[in-house]
Amino acid sequence: MNFYEHQDQARKRTKIIVLLFIVAVLMIMTIVVVPVGLVSEWNAGAIATGAVFCVLIVGISTLVKLRQLNGGGRVVAEMLGGTALETVGGDPAQRKVKNIVEEMAIASGMPVPPVYIIEDDSINAFAAGWSPSDAVIGVTRGCIEKLSRDELQGVIAHEFSHISHGDMRINIRLIGVIFGIMAIGITGWIFVQYIGPVLLRSASRSRSKEGAAGAGIGLGIILFGLFLVTCGAIGTFFGRLIQAAVSRQREFLADASAVQYTRNPTGIGNALRKIGSIPTSSFSKDVGQYNHMFFSQAVSSLFASHPPIEERVARVENVDVSSIPTSSHIKSGDSVANASGFSAGEIKEGIRGAGAMQETYIDRAKTAIGHLPPALRKSLDSGWSARLVMLALLVDRNHPGQKSLLEKNLTEQELGELKTLIPLVGGVDRASRLPMVDLAAPSLKQLSDKQQLSFAKLLRDVTKSDGVVSRFEWVLVSVIQKHLANNVLNKLSKRSNKKLDSLAESVVVVLATLAYSGAETQEQAVGAFENGLKDVRFNSVDMPTLKACSIQVLHGALQKLQSLRFTEKQTFLQGCESCVEHDGKVTVAEAETIRAIGDVLDCPIPMFA
């Protein structure tokens, strides 16, 4: 199963969560309604009130939680007490994490996700977000201080697998579902600890009949609260059951993918062994609703959301599980098998390897990063200077319109820094340009919403200042905007279920644009266009004119194509690939365009070269 199939399967698994959620709500409703019916002698009105109360509490709580999580991975990380990793400076351990995340992101073609540190001594990590463009990686302090680079790389690769396989979207929805199910118990505690006692204290100040009645009401509310707490415990039971049902097999797959990505079973194997040697986690019980997101079990539970450590180690190291000590006796450094139990298989280049990583891709990423001048690399670590690096990629120093535009929008200090950066950017190898944008992503995301909107507008104005938007300008602006905060610029449809036939006009426009951009003659363009049509399985279609394939039209077409189901996106991208390969070669400019199209469609494509 490849990236695209995993993404579609992940969306289908949401239906399983919904089904389990409905079953859990019905069970909780029954538990609430039956006692109400007994007390009221099966009064229909009382039963209906109890059922409606239950549904409203669970439903409203779920919707409120999901809305709260709409901000993406950053919101989840902050809820867990995470703080953004310092992009400038930082201790050697933090730089180690940052370097690993950057290498893996660029190798897989994904935006570099911001890293959040959770001040906890346990060894754990998570990936959170709705899509690769708003994902974050969270690691505990214990994870970065107790693991070697190879072990940490194995853990980070595991989390990138969750991003690639679409697990993050399921995990966020699962948080909302579990919170909603547990809301009955939370409501009960509010009645017991706050509302009931307040009424009792108020009644104790009065000796009138109203005071006695108030005391009775207060006591009744406390008893009702205790009843809801009991129901909430049952809700928690169902919540943990759903966590276990949804996430356990995904952990095995992520472990396998981590070995495939790094070609190093020892790394993740030893990380798991170190976790197994720690008797208990130091996380608070409040983390329970997020348990399924973590690399390993964050809190103890009757229904574990993760498989046993020894079983995960056995699979990673390709040994019999009986040869692995129980978790309490696992020691880091115990013998490790030389071969992995997972076959990496054939990882095809380019589009067919979307979201994937292998040694070759990681080496390319290290090379691209290594070619950047240290001063330029440092500038990408700050939101203030990263903006200027992106502008330096676009600026034409000989264009008077751009000069006046920049003078109007930038301070003297910024103009001076930009002047310094332009020659540095000009000396960078062309193949390293998009990796520079990826490296800038975490810094740009730390800008405020207002700053991001202002920066995005300035980028668009600079590209339009000469009256012509080149292909590279479109690529750069599209990728940067995709990297910026999802809630500000990327109001993407959450429903990706359309087929290519329903968006034929948009498909044809993109293929024609690619065909024209790589051809020297009309005949070559027509040949490339027809080559692309074969892959998308369209019958003979008239090729749009060159004038009809403007950058603005291309951008609008890609916005519509975001609603394709992922397996259809794969077919479409293969058609794009056939267009640019028609002449037997793929230039860096064409590779950048394909990667930008993949980025807009949330289909990360590894570096071609």
C-alpha positions as CSV (number, residue, x, y, z in Angstrom):
1,M,0.0,0.0,0.0
2,N,1.5,3.4,-1.0
3,F,1.1,6.9,0.3
4,Y,-2.1,7.6,-1.6
5,E,-3.8,4.4,-0.7
6,H,-2.8,5.0,3.0
7,Q,-4.3,8.4,2.9
8,D,-7.6,7.2,1.4
9,Q,-7.7,4.3,3.9
10,A,-7.1,6.7,6.7
11,R,-10.2,8.7,5.7
12,K,-12.2,5.5,5.5
13,R,-11.1,4.5,9.0
14,T,-12.8,7.7,10.2
15,K,-16.1,5.8,9.6
16,I,-15.0,3.2,12.0
17,I,-14.4,5.8,14.7
18,V,-17.9,7.3,14.0
19,L,-19.5,3.8,14.3
20,L,-17.7,3.1,17.6
21,F,-18.6,6.6,18.8
22,I,-22.3,6.0,18.1
23,V,-22.2,2.6,19.9
24,A,-20.5,4.1,22.9
25,V,-23.0,7.0,23.1
26,L,-25.9,4.5,22.9
27,M,-24.4,2.4,25.7
28,I,-23.9,5.5,27.9
29,M,-27.4,6.7,27.1
30,T,-28.8,3.3,28.1
31,I,-26.8,3.4,31.4
32,V,-28.2,6.9,32.1
33,V,-31.8,6.2,30.9
34,V,-32.5,2.9,32.7
35,P,-32.0,4.4,36.3
36,V,-34.0,7.5,35.3
37,G,-36.8,5.2,34.0
38,L,-36.8,3.2,37.3
39,V,-36.9,6.2,39.5
40,S,-39.7,7.9,37.4
41,E,-41.6,4.7,37.0
42,W,-40.8,4.7,33.2
43,N,-42.2,8.2,32.6
44,A,-41.7,8.8,28.9
45,G,-40.9,12.5,29.4
46,A,-38.2,11.8,32.0
47,I,-36.6,9.1,29.9
48,A,-36.6,11.4,26.8
49,T,-35.0,14.2,29.0
50,G,-32.3,11.9,30.2
51,A,-31.5,10.7,26.6
52,V,-31.5,14.2,25.2
53,F,-29.3,15.4,28.1
54,C,-26.8,12.6,27.4
55,V,-26.6,13.2,23.7
56,L,-26.3,17.0,24.1
57,I,-23.5,16.7,26.6
58,V,-21.5,14.2,24.5
59,G,-22.3,15.8,21.1
60,I,-21.6,19.5,22.1
61,S,-18.4,18.5,24.0
62,T,-17.1,16.6,20.9
63,L,-17.8,19.5,18.6
64,V,-16.3,22.1,20.9
65,K,-13.1,20.0,21.3
66,L,-12.8,19.5,17.6
67,R,-13.2,23.2,17.0
68,Q,-10.6,23.9,19.5
69,L,-8.3,21.5,17.7
70,N,-9.0,23.1,14.3
71,G,-5.7,25.1,14.6
72,G,-3.8,21.9,13.8
73,G,-0.7,20.3,15.4
74,R,0.4,23.5,17.1
75,V,-2.7,23.6,19.3
76,V,-2.3,19.9,20.3
77,A,1.3,20.4,21.2
78,E,0.5,23.5,23.3
79,M,-2.3,21.6,25.1
80,L,0.2,19.0,26.1
81,G,2.5,21.7,27.6
82,G,4.9,21.8,24.7
83,T,7.1,24.8,23.8
84,A,8.5,25.4,20.3
85,L,12.1,24.4,19.8
86,E,14.4,27.4,19.6
87,T,15.2,27.8,15.9
88,V,18.2,30.0,16.8
89,G,20.9,28.6,19.0
90,G,19.7,26.0,21.5
91,D,21.7,23.3,23.2
92,P,23.4,20.5,21.2
93,A,20.6,18.0,22.0
94,Q,17.9,20.4,20.6
95,R,20.1,21.0,17.5
96,K,20.3,17.2,17.0
97,V,16.5,16.9,17.0
98,K,16.2,19.9,14.6
99,N,18.7,18.5,12.2
100,I,17.1,15.0,12.1
101,V,13.6,16.5,11.5
102,E,14.9,18.8,8.7
103,E,16.7,16.0,6.9
104,M,13.7,13.6,7.0
105,A,11.2,16.3,6.0
106,I,13.3,17.4,3.0
107,A,14.0,13.8,2.0
108,S,10.3,12.9,1.9
109,G,9.2,16.2,0.3
110,M,7.2,17.3,3.3
111,P,7.2,20.8,4.8
112,V,9.6,20.9,7.7
113,P,7.3,20.6,10.8
114,P,8.0,22.7,13.8
115,V,9.4,20.8,16.8
116,Y,7.9,21.1,20.3
117,I,9.6,20.1,23.5
118,I,7.6,18.6,26.4
119,E,9.4,19.0,29.7
120,D,9.0,15.4,30.8
121,D,11.7,12.8,31.7
122,S,10.0,9.9,29.9
123,I,11.0,8.8,26.4
124,N,8.2,9.7,24.1
125,A,7.2,11.6,21.0
126,F,4.1,12.3,18.8
127,A,3.1,13.8,15.5
128,A,0.0,16.0,15.3
129,G,-1.9,17.9,12.7
130,W,-4.6,17.7,10.1
131,S,-2.2,17.4,7.1
132,P,1.5,17.6,6.4
133,S,1.3,21.4,6.0
134,D,0.2,22.0,9.6
135,A,1.9,19.0,11.3
136,V,4.2,19.3,14.3
137,I,6.6,16.9,15.9
138,G,6.6,16.7,19.7
139,V,9.4,15.1,21.7
140,T,9.9,14.8,25.4
141,R,13.0,16.1,27.2
142,G,13.8,12.5,28.1
143,C,13.6,11.5,24.4
144,I,16.3,14.0,23.3
145,E,18.6,13.6,26.3
146,K,18.4,9.8,26.7
147,L,18.5,8.6,23.1
148,S,21.5,8.5,20.7
149,R,21.2,10.1,17.3
150,D,20.3,6.7,15.6
151,E,17.7,5.9,18.3
152,L,16.2,9.4,18.0
153,Q,16.2,9.1,14.2
154,G,14.2,5.9,14.5
155,V,11.6,7.5,16.8
156,I,11.3,10.6,14.5
157,A,11.0,8.3,11.4
158,H,8.1,6.5,13.2
159,E,6.3,9.8,13.7
160,F,6.9,10.8,10.0
161,S,5.3,7.5,9.1
162,H,2.1,8.7,11.0
163,I,2.2,11.9,8.9
164,S,2.6,10.0,5.7
165,H,-0.1,7.4,6.4
166,G,-2.7,10.0,7.3
167,D,-2.9,8.8,11.0
168,M,-2.7,12.3,12.4
169,R,-6.2,13.3,11.1
170,I,-7.7,10.2,12.7
171,N,-5.8,10.9,15.9
172,I,-7.1,14.4,16.2
173,R,-10.7,13.3,15.5
174,L,-10.2,10.6,18.1
175,I,-9.2,13.2,20.7
176,G,-12.5,15.0,20.1
177,V,-14.5,11.7,20.3
178,I,-12.9,10.6,23.5
179,F,-13.3,13.9,25.2
180,G,-17.0,13.9,24.2
181,I,-17.5,10.4,25.7
182,M,-15.7,11.4,28.9
183,A,-17.7,14.6,29.2
184,I,-20.5,13.0,31.1
185,G,-18.0,12.2,34.0
186,I,-16.5,15.7,33.8
187,T,-20.0,17.2,34.1
188,G,-20.6,15.0,37.1
189,W,-17.5,16.2,38.9
190,I,-18.6,19.8,38.2
191,F,-21.9,19.1,39.9
192,V,-20.2,17.3,42.8
193,Q,-17.4,19.8,43.4
194,Y,-18.9,23.1,42.5
195,I,-22.6,23.5,41.9
196,G,-23.9,21.2,44.7
197,P,-21.6,22.6,47.4
198,V,-22.4,26.2,46.5
199,L,-26.2,25.5,46.9
200,L,-25.5,23.7,50.2
201,R,-23.5,26.7,51.6
202,S,-26.1,29.1,50.4
203,A,-28.9,27.1,52.1
204,S,-26.9,26.8,55.4
205,R,-27.1,30.6,55.8
206,S,-30.9,30.5,55.8
207,R,-33.2,28.8,58.3
208,S,-36.4,29.4,56.2
209,K,-38.3,26.8,54.2
210,E,-36.5,28.1,51.1
211,G,-33.2,27.3,52.8
212,A,-34.2,23.7,53.5
213,A,-35.5,23.3,50.0
214,G,-32.2,24.7,48.7
215,A,-30.2,22.2,50.8
216,G,-32.3,19.4,49.4
217,I,-31.7,20.6,45.8
218,G,-27.9,20.9,46.5
219,L,-27.8,17.4,48.0
220,G,-29.8,16.1,45.0
221,I,-27.4,17.7,42.6
222,I,-24.4,16.1,44.4
223,L,-26.0,12.7,44.2
224,F,-26.9,13.2,40.6
225,G,-23.3,14.3,40.0
226,L,-22.0,11.1,41.6
227,F,-24.3,9.1,39.3
228,L,-22.9,10.9,36.3
229,V,-19.3,10.3,37.5
230,T,-20.1,6.6,37.5
231,C,-21.5,6.8,34.0
232,G,-18.4,8.8,33.1
233,A,-16.2,6.0,34.3
234,I,-18.1,3.7,31.8
235,G,-17.6,6.4,29.2
236,T,-13.9,6.4,29.9
237,F,-13.9,2.6,29.5
238,F,-15.4,2.9,26.0
239,G,-13.0,5.8,25.2
240,R,-10.0,3.6,26.0
241,L,-11.5,0.7,24.1
242,I,-11.8,2.9,21.0
243,Q,-8.2,4.1,21.3
244,A,-7.0,0.5,21.5
245,A,-9.2,-0.6,18.5
246,V,-8.0,2.2,16.2
247,S,-4.3,2.7,17.0
248,R,-2.6,-0.6,17.9
249,Q,-2.1,-1.9,14.4
250,R,-1.0,1.6,13.2
251,E,1.9,1.4,15.7
252,F,3.2,-1.8,14.1
253,L,3.0,-0.2,10.6
254,A,4.8,2.9,11.8
255,D,7.6,0.8,13.4
256,A,8.0,-1.1,10.1
257,S,8.1,2.2,8.1
258,A,10.7,3.6,10.5
259,V,13.0,0.6,9.7
260,Q,12.2,1.1,6.0
261,Y,13.1,4.8,6.1
262,T,16.3,4.5,8.1
263,R,17.5,1.0,7.1
264,N,18.5,0.7,10.7
265,P,16.4,-1.6,12.9
266,T,18.9,-1.1,15.7
267,G,18.0,2.6,16.1
268,I,14.2,2.2,16.8
269,G,14.9,-1.2,18.4
270,N,17.1,0.3,21.1
271,A,14.8,3.2,21.6
272,L,12.0,0.8,22.4
273,R,14.3,-1.2,24.7
274,K,15.1,2.0,26.6
275,I,11.4,2.7,27.0
276,G,10.9,-0.8,28.2
277,S,13.5,-0.4,30.9
278,I,11.6,2.5,32.4
279,P,9.0,1.0,34.9
280,T,6.3,3.8,34.6
281,S,5.7,7.0,32.7
282,S,5.7,10.3,34.5
283,F,2.9,11.8,32.4
284,S,-0.2,12.9,34.3
285,K,-3.5,11.1,33.8
286,D,-4.8,14.2,32.0
287,V,-2.8,13.0,29.0
288,G,-5.0,9.9,28.7
289,Q,-7.2,11.4,25.9
290,Y,-4.0,11.9,23.9
291,N,-2.6,8.5,24.7
292,H,-3.0,7.0,21.2
293,M,-0.9,9.8,19.6
294,F,2.3,9.0,21.4
295,F,5.2,6.8,20.3
296,S,4.7,4.7,23.4
297,Q,2.1,4.3,26.1
298,A,1.9,7.7,27.9
299,V,-0.4,6.6,30.8
300,S,-1.4,3.2,32.1
301,S,-4.8,1.9,30.9
302,L,-6.8,-1.4,31.0
303,F,-7.0,-1.3,27.2
304,A,-3.5,-0.3,26.0
305,S,-3.4,1.9,23.0
306,H,0.0,0.5,22.0
307,P,1.2,-3.1,21.5
308,P,3.5,-4.5,24.2
309,I,7.1,-3.2,24.0
310,E,8.6,-6.6,23.8
311,E,6.4,-7.5,20.8
312,R,7.3,-4.3,19.0
313,V,11.0,-5.0,19.6
314,A,10.7,-8.6,18.4
315,R,9.1,-7.4,15.1
316,V,11.6,-4.7,14.5
317,E,14.5,-7.0,15.2
318,N,13.0,-10.0,13.4
319,V,13.3,-12.4,16.4
320,D,10.8,-14.5,18.3
321,V,8.9,-12.6,20.9
322,S,9.7,-15.2,23.5
323,S,13.4,-14.3,23.3
324,I,12.6,-10.7,24.4
325,P,12.5,-10.1,28.2
326,T,9.3,-8.6,29.6
327,S,9.2,-4.8,29.7
328,S,10.4,-4.6,33.2
329,H,13.6,-6.4,32.3
330,I,14.4,-5.0,28.9
331,K,17.8,-3.4,28.9
332,S,19.1,-1.0,26.2
333,G,22.1,-2.6,24.5
334,D,20.8,-6.2,24.7
335,S,21.6,-8.2,21.6
336,V,20.0,-6.9,18.4
337,A,19.4,-8.9,15.3
338,N,21.4,-7.8,12.2
339,A,18.5,-7.9,9.8
340,S,15.1,-6.2,9.9
341,G,11.9,-8.2,9.8
342,F,10.4,-5.7,7.4
343,S,11.1,-5.6,3.6
344,A,11.7,-2.1,2.4
345,G,10.5,-3.2,-1.0
346,E,11.2,-1.2,-4.2
347,I,10.8,2.5,-3.5
348,K,10.2,4.1,-6.9
349,E,11.5,7.5,-7.6
350,G,9.5,10.8,-7.8
351,I,5.8,10.7,-7.7
352,R,5.5,6.9,-7.0
353,G,7.6,7.5,-3.8
354,A,5.4,10.3,-2.4
355,G,5.7,10.6,1.3
356,A,8.4,7.9,1.4
357,M,11.9,8.0,2.7
358,Q,14.9,5.9,2.0
359,E,18.7,6.3,2.4
360,T,19.1,7.9,-1.0
361,Y,16.5,10.6,-0.2
362,I,18.1,11.3,3.1
363,D,21.5,11.6,1.5
364,R,20.1,14.1,-1.0
365,A,18.6,16.1,1.7
366,K,21.9,16.3,3.7
367,T,23.6,17.3,0.5
368,A,21.1,20.1,-0.3
369,I,21.4,21.4,3.3
370,G,25.2,21.2,3.2
371,H,25.4,23.3,0.1
372,L,23.9,26.3,1.9
373,P,26.3,29.0,3.2
374,P,26.3,29.1,7.0
375,A,25.2,32.7,7.1
376,L,22.2,31.9,4.9
377,R,21.4,28.7,6.9
378,K,21.3,30.8,10.0
379,S,19.0,33.4,8.5
380,L,16.4,30.6,7.9
381,D,16.2,30.0,11.6
382,S,14.4,33.3,12.3
383,G,11.0,34.3,11.1
384,W,12.2,37.9,10.6
385,S,15.2,37.0,8.4
386,A,13.5,33.9,6.8
387,R,11.0,36.3,5.1
388,L,13.9,38.2,3.6
389,V,15.5,35.1,2.3
390,M,12.3,34.2,0.5
391,L,12.1,37.7,-1.0
392,A,15.8,37.4,-2.1
393,L,14.8,34.3,-4.1
394,L,12.3,36.5,-6.1
395,V,13.9,39.9,-6.3
396,D,15.3,41.3,-9.5
397,R,17.7,44.1,-8.5
398,N,17.4,45.7,-11.9
399,H,13.6,46.1,-11.7
400,P,12.7,49.7,-10.6
401,G,9.1,48.7,-9.7
402,Q,10.3,46.0,-7.3
403,K,12.7,48.4,-5.7
404,S,10.1,51.0,-4.9
405,L,7.7,48.3,-3.7
406,L,10.3,46.9,-1.2
407,E,11.2,50.3,0.0
408,K,7.6,51.0,0.8
409,N,7.1,47.8,2.7
410,L,10.4,47.1,4.4
411,T,12.4,49.1,7.1
412,E,15.9,50.3,6.4
413,Q,17.3,47.5,8.6
414,E,15.3,44.9,6.5
415,L,16.5,46.5,3.2
416,G,20.1,46.3,4.4
417,E,19.7,42.6,5.4
418,L,18.0,41.9,2.1
419,K,20.9,43.5,0.2
420,T,23.3,41.2,2.1
421,L,21.2,38.0,1.4
422,I,20.6,38.5,-2.3
423,P,24.2,37.5,-3.4
424,L,24.2,34.6,-1.0
425,V,21.0,33.3,-2.4
426,G,22.2,33.9,-5.9
427,G,25.2,31.6,-5.3
428,V,23.1,28.7,-4.1
429,D,22.7,25.6,-6.3
430,R,19.3,25.7,-8.1
431,A,18.4,22.2,-6.7
432,S,18.7,23.6,-3.2
433,R,16.1,26.4,-3.7
434,L,13.0,24.4,-2.6
435,P,14.8,22.8,0.3
436,M,15.5,26.4,1.5
437,V,11.8,27.1,1.4
438,D,11.2,23.9,3.4
439,L,13.8,24.9,6.0
440,A,12.2,28.3,6.4
441,A,8.7,26.8,7.1
442,P,9.0,26.4,10.9
443,S,10.3,30.0,11.3
444,L,7.6,31.4,9.1
445,K,4.9,29.6,11.0
446,Q,6.0,31.4,14.2
447,L,5.1,34.8,12.7
448,S,1.7,36.1,13.9
449,D,-1.3,35.7,11.7
450,K,-1.1,39.4,10.8
451,Q,2.6,39.1,9.9
452,Q,1.9,36.0,7.8
453,L,-0.9,37.7,5.8
454,S,1.3,40.8,5.3
455,F,4.2,38.7,4.1
456,A,2.0,36.7,1.7
457,K,0.6,39.8,0.2
458,L,4.1,41.3,-0.3
459,L,5.2,38.1,-2.0
460,R,2.3,38.2,-4.4
461,D,2.9,41.9,-5.1
462,V,6.6,41.3,-5.8
463,T,5.8,38.5,-8.3
464,K,3.3,40.7,-10.1
465,S,5.3,43.9,-10.2
466,D,6.8,43.2,-13.6
467,G,3.5,42.2,-15.1
468,V,4.5,38.5,-15.6
469,V,4.5,35.7,-13.1
470,S,7.1,33.1,-14.1
471,R,6.9,29.4,-13.3
472,F,9.5,29.6,-10.6
473,E,7.7,32.6,-9.0
474,W,4.5,30.6,-9.0
475,V,6.3,27.6,-7.5
476,L,7.9,29.6,-4.8
477,V,4.8,31.6,-3.7
478,S,2.5,28.4,-3.8
479,V,4.9,26.4,-1.6
480,I,5.4,29.3,0.8
481,Q,1.7,29.9,1.2
482,K,1.1,26.2,1.7
483,H,3.8,26.2,4.5
484,L,2.2,29.2,6.3
485,A,-0.4,28.6,9.0
486,N,-3.3,26.5,7.7
487,N,-5.9,28.5,9.6
488,V,-4.8,31.8,7.9
489,L,-4.2,31.0,4.2
490,N,-5.1,27.4,3.6
491,K,-8.9,26.9,4.0
492,L,-8.7,23.5,2.4
493,S,-11.6,21.2,2.0
494,K,-11.6,18.4,4.5
495,R,-13.6,16.3,2.0
496,S,-11.2,14.6,-0.5
497,N,-13.6,12.2,-2.4
498,K,-13.9,13.4,-6.0
499,K,-12.9,11.5,-9.1
500,L,-10.8,12.9,-12.0
501,D,-13.8,12.8,-14.4
502,S,-15.7,15.3,-12.2
503,L,-12.8,17.8,-12.5
504,A,-11.7,17.1,-16.1
505,E,-11.5,20.8,-17.0
506,S,-9.0,21.5,-14.2
507,V,-7.0,18.3,-15.0
508,V,-6.7,19.3,-18.6
509,V,-5.5,22.9,-17.8
510,V,-2.7,21.7,-15.5
511,L,-1.5,19.1,-18.0
512,A,-1.6,21.6,-20.8
513,T,0.4,24.1,-18.8
514,L,3.1,21.6,-18.0
515,A,3.2,20.5,-21.6
516,Y,3.7,24.1,-22.9
517,S,6.3,25.0,-20.2
518,G,8.6,22.1,-21.2
519,A,8.2,22.3,-25.0
520,E,10.1,24.2,-27.7
521,T,7.5,23.7,-30.4
522,Q,3.7,23.2,-30.6
523,E,4.2,19.7,-31.8
524,Q,6.2,18.8,-28.7
525,A,3.6,20.4,-26.4
526,V,0.8,18.4,-28.1
527,G,2.8,15.2,-27.7
528,A,3.5,15.9,-24.0
529,F,-0.1,16.7,-23.4
530,E,-1.4,13.5,-25.0
531,N,1.2,11.5,-23.1
532,G,-0.3,12.9,-19.9
533,L,-3.8,12.2,-21.0
534,K,-3.0,8.5,-21.3
535,D,-2.1,8.2,-17.6
536,V,-5.3,10.0,-16.4
537,R,-7.3,7.7,-18.8
538,F,-9.1,10.6,-20.6
539,N,-10.3,10.1,-24.1
540,S,-9.2,12.5,-26.8
541,V,-9.5,16.1,-25.5
542,D,-8.8,19.3,-27.3
543,M,-5.6,21.0,-25.9
544,P,-6.3,24.5,-24.5
545,T,-4.4,27.4,-26.0
546,L,-1.3,28.7,-24.4
547,K,-3.1,31.9,-23.5
548,A,-5.7,29.9,-21.6
549,C,-3.0,28.4,-19.4
550,S,-2.0,31.4,-17.4
551,I,-0.5,31.1,-13.9
552,Q,-3.8,32.4,-12.4
553,V,-5.8,29.7,-14.2
554,L,-3.3,27.1,-13.1
555,H,-3.6,28.1,-9.5
556,G,-7.4,28.0,-9.6
557,A,-7.4,24.6,-11.2
558,L,-5.1,23.2,-8.5
559,Q,-7.4,24.6,-5.8
560,K,-10.2,22.6,-7.2
561,L,-8.1,19.5,-7.6
562,Q,-7.4,19.5,-3.8
563,S,-10.8,17.8,-3.4
564,L,-9.7,14.7,-5.3
565,R,-9.5,11.5,-3.4
566,F,-5.9,10.6,-2.8
567,T,-5.7,7.6,-5.2
568,E,-7.0,9.9,-7.9
569,K,-4.3,12.4,-7.0
570,Q,-1.8,9.7,-7.6
571,T,-3.2,9.1,-11.1
572,F,-3.2,12.8,-11.8
573,L,0.4,13.3,-10.6
574,Q,1.5,10.4,-12.8
575,G,-0.1,12.2,-15.7
576,C,1.9,15.3,-14.8
577,E,5.0,13.2,-14.6
578,S,4.4,11.8,-18.1
579,C,4.0,15.3,-19.4
580,V,7.4,16.5,-18.2
581,E,9.1,13.2,-19.2
582,H,7.8,13.2,-22.8
583,D,11.1,14.6,-24.1
584,G,13.2,12.1,-22.2
585,K,14.5,14.4,-19.5
586,V,13.3,16.2,-16.4
587,T,14.9,19.6,-15.7
588,V,15.3,21.1,-12.2
589,A,12.6,23.6,-13.1
590,E,10.2,20.9,-14.1
591,A,11.0,18.9,-11.0
592,E,10.3,22.0,-8.9
593,T,7.0,22.5,-10.6
594,I,5.9,18.8,-10.0
595,R,6.9,19.1,-6.3
596,A,5.0,22.3,-6.0
597,I,1.9,20.7,-7.5
598,G,2.3,17.8,-5.1
599,D,2.7,20.2,-2.2
600,V,-0.5,22.1,-3.0
601,L,-2.3,18.7,-3.2
602,D,-0.9,17.5,0.2
603,C,1.1,14.8,-1.7
604,P,4.7,15.4,-0.6
605,I,7.1,14.3,-3.4
606,P,10.8,13.4,-2.5
607,M,13.7,15.2,-4.2
608,F,14.2,14.1,-7.7
609,A,18.0,14.7,-7.6
